[in-house]
Structure formats: structure tokens, C-alpha cells
Amino acid sequence: MSYTINLERSDSNKNVYVYEKNEQKVPLNSLYSPEKEAERFLKKITEIKNHFVIFIGFGNGALLEKLIESKIYEQNIHFLFIEPFSEVELQKEHIKIFSSTKKISFIYGKDFTSILFADYLSKLIGISVTIQIHPNYIKLNDQKIKDCLKVINEGIETKKILNTTEMKFALDWILEPLANIDSIANSINIRELEGKFNGERAMLVASGPSLKKHMNFIKKNKDSFHLFSLGPSLRPLLQNGIAPDFALSIDSGKTNYESHFKDLDYKGPLIYETISNSNIQTNHLGDLIVVKSTADYLSSRLFNDLYTFNASPSVAIFTLQVIAYLGFSEVYLVGQDLALIDGKYYAEGVKDTEISKDMKEELIVEDNQGGQVGTTKSLKIFLESFELLIKSLPPEMKIYNLSENGAKINGAEFISERSITEREKNKISINTETIQSNGNTKLFIKNFIKDIKSLKKEVNQILSNLNRHIKVGVITSNDMEKVLKDFRRIAANDMLNKVILSHLTFMFHRITNTFMMMETKRKYTSKDYLAMIEELETLYLLVSNYCDELLKDERLNDKIIN
């Protein structure tokens, strides 16, 4: 039996939601006085300071109202209310509170994902997290509350993966756009293709294990769809005599080139982001179509009007955005399993990478037949991101999924090959006029190197000053004023602020949050100042080492010499 939630009135004449299931009847607030109940609950957690506080359970909003009046509100950094039950409605006065302050936010459990929670953790890195369950919700043995806790745990894992990715590709996301400068100058701006395929059908060909099963169908119906091949799918398609209409690439790693593009005889258009590994674009035999990556903070200084899609954690998500931008009315997903089928990550014919070889089941998700299938933490991130993207697409754009045993993608209806009708695709001509740079590319690289060297010199000087303070171990307010003056000056550096820290966001947020926590104190001690200086030292050391890595990378020197 499913639960029901009804409204009743408390003795203090307030609306109270009441949960009922299997003879169990639990009011989600006190039927005597929700206000006093909220006060008692907050009194128990008055010692919490400088935390990111999560409340599971909103009830009738009495807890929110009392929180605003409390010391708890003043002495903590951020509050997130998660309401497991969508039947619990927000009142106008509560909506007004959430919209008027950045310190409190609200989300329903049905919209709460690990990616969303990882975003909170990104912005609040370095802040301790406290999870509190509304006292009345604790009495419920409902799966929705357990699901909220599960998403929080998955969000922590997701954040670890994102941090690892950020560190792994931090150099590539700066150097590959620079290495791609010549390719960009010979590329078509994707703006030239906007809406050109209105009313057409697209097939997004991913590299999941089920791709092999559908290969004959693709071959037989290649003239019914415009085929978009993700990088890993390109090799098996060509091996089966199928030349896709477009190939796509966003991955900046050299493995992307060597595993999925090297030595392939593909002459069709390649749609790529500016962080895509430069070897792919340099060696491509056909037209290049460029999209500026959200992780690229340099290309737009040399090329005007490059188009940017939302950040894409996978090439499939990037591809779906491209397909929508080009105006397609129907999209068919093939090989987009987002799961390990028979323990396999890739389809037969796809060249394994070191990472894909070691993939093992870490989570269980629903498949397209109502059963369950194993997946990885990374694929679960891609799944949630894919579903979020689908929600943002025009409702008239229909998305179908052919992966019978793959993960269920909300918003993508499962469909079998047999129910798809043949239809001749229209040939669409593309304007092949290429982009022009607005400056000298070699001079641009030389100026970049000059700016990095200048930044490194300034950071090292500040580090030297900090080390003197740390050795003494006693920091006065005057000392701290000079330290902060140096920080404000270096933070205004264009290369640091707009380029480097954009790729080290976890460190930037950590410093910001440390300062924010300090602001809650009325009086600072020498120990407080020392803690702040040590955080700054960590940041400066990271930036100095990062500058070293950039300056010695062969991709920069190749661009100057050649």
C-alpha cells in the first residue's frame, strides 16, 4: 500500500501535514504546537557553528520560521531543506524567504540528485556538514527518506570524482585550447548550423555493449538518420562499413586520440570542443566544426563569437546538446547503455583504455525492462546529467532509447528496432566558411608564457613573505592586514583569476569559505590568523607548481617553434 498525505489543523490553528500508511498515522509536525516543537529541536543543536546544515523534512515550515529567528541561523554558513514528499507544498511566505536569501535553499527529494549535492559541496568545500532529520520524519520508515540519505552519500562520491577529474585535466584544459589555435582558425563555427536540421531524425551512436546488437540495424537504416558518432564508436562503425554523418570529441586526454581516432580513415565532419585533444583535430581528414568549451578561458581572446554549450561530463551529453541546437525533431539513442552489461563497459570493436579495462559494478540502477542493472559511479553521474539535460530540451523534441538492457533514462522512451519506420533523410548543405582569428597566434602564445612567468614570480615573492610569518608563529592584526593586501592584489591578476583558478575551483572555494567562516567571529586570535595564512600558503604553492607545469609543457614550446 502506498502512503497518503493529508492536511489537518494543529491546536495552535496551523496547517499540519499527516502521513498515513498501513495503519500508521504520523503528523509531520506537532498537532499541539509546531512552533514550540521547532524551538525544542533547534535548542538541541545550538552548539553547531560554521557548518553546512542539511534538514531532511520541511513539514509546514515552522522549522524554517524559527530557524530565521535563531542563533543557529546567524552562526552557520548555509542551510539546505530537503523535502522527501512532493505533496508537502510551500507557502508563499516560505517561497519568499528562500528567494530573498542565499543562505537557505530548498529542494524536493524527487529533484535531489548526487550531481546537485556535489555542486553544493563544491561551493562549500572546507565547511563541515551536519545532517538533521526533522523530529517527526524520524518516526517514518519510508524509503523516500532513506533515498535522500543515499543521494547525499552518492553526492560525496560524485564530488570526489569531479575533484579528481579537475586535477587530472587542469593542465590539458589550458594547454589544449592553445594547441588547437591553428585548428580553430580552420574550423567552421557551429553557429552556422543552428536549426539547419529542423524536422530531421538523428541517431546518437554511443559505445556501450549493446552497440554490436544494433550494428546491422544502423547499417540498413543509415540513410534514414543523420548519424552522430561519439569518438569511441567511430572505429567499430567504420569497421562495419558505416561512415557517420558527424563524429564528435570533447576529451582532452591523449588516450582519446590514440584509442579512438588514431589511424582512422574518416573524412566526415568532426564537431569538437576547444579542449579536445589537439592530435585529433590536427590529423582529421575532413571538415572541422568548433564549439568553445566552458572549461576554455583562452580561445575567446583570439576568436570572436565562438558558441558554448553547457558543461558536459561526457561526449554523449555534449552530442545531445549539439543535436538539439541543430534542430532535430527526433533522436534515437543507440549504445547509450550507461551500465555494465555482462560486465562490459564498451562494445566489441571499441578499443579499451586503461580506465575502461578496470571498470566494475559499483551501483545498481533500473533498466529499460523494469529490472536492475549494474553500473559505475562515473556512469551514474552521466545518467543523472543526461536526464537533467533532457528536462531542459524543447518538449516537442522526441528522444527514444534502443538499449533494452541498459539503464533507464528518464525522458528517453524505450523503443525496439522493429517499431522504427524507414524514412529518407534530407541532405543538408553546410557553409564551409572558416573562422578568422583577431590576432597573431604566435604572439598570443608568447604573451601567455610571459604572463605565467610574471604570475609565478609574484606568487613566489608572496610565499616568501608568508613563510617568515609561519616560522615566527605569531601573527598580529597588522601582519594579517599586509597578508590580505597581497592576496587582494594577486587575486586581481587576470591570468590567475580568469584562467588558473577557473581550473582549480575547489581551492578557490576553500579559501573563500575559510574567510567567510572567520567573518562569523567577533575577535580574532593569532592562531586564527595563522590558520588563514596556512590556507593561503597551500593555495600559493599549488599555483606556483601549476605555473611550473605549464611552462615546461612541450605543447607551448611546439607552438612557438613551429
Buried (B, 14 or more C-beta within 10 A) or exposed (E): EEBEBEEEEBEBEBBBBBBEBEEEEBBBBBBEBBBEBBBEBBEEBEEBBBBBBBBBBBBBBBBBBBBBEBEBBEBBBBBBBBBBBEBBBBEEEBEEBBEEEEEBEBBBBEEBBBBBBBBBBBBBBBBBBBBBBBBBBEBBEBEBBEBBBEBBEBBBBBBEBBBEEBBEBBBBBBBBBBBBBBBBBEBBBBBBBEEBBEEBBBBBBBBBBBBBBBBEBBEEBBEBBBBBBBBBBBBBBBEBEBBBBBBBBBBBBBBBBBBBBBEBEBEBBBBBBBBBBBBBBEEBEEBBBBBBBBBBBBBBBBBEEBBBBEEBBBBBBBBBBBBBBBBBBBBBBBBBBBBBBEEBBBBEBBBBBEEBEEBEEBBEBEBBEEEEBBBBBBBBBBBBBBBBBBEEBEEEBBBBBBBBBBBBBEBBEBBEBEEBEEEEBEEBEEEEEBBEBEEEBEEBBBEBBEBBEEBBEBBBEBBEEBEEBEEEEEBEEEBBEEBBEBBEEBEEBEBBBEBBBBBBBBBBBBBBBBEBBBEEEEEBEBEBBBBBBEBBBEBBBBBBEBBEEBEEBEBBEEBEEE
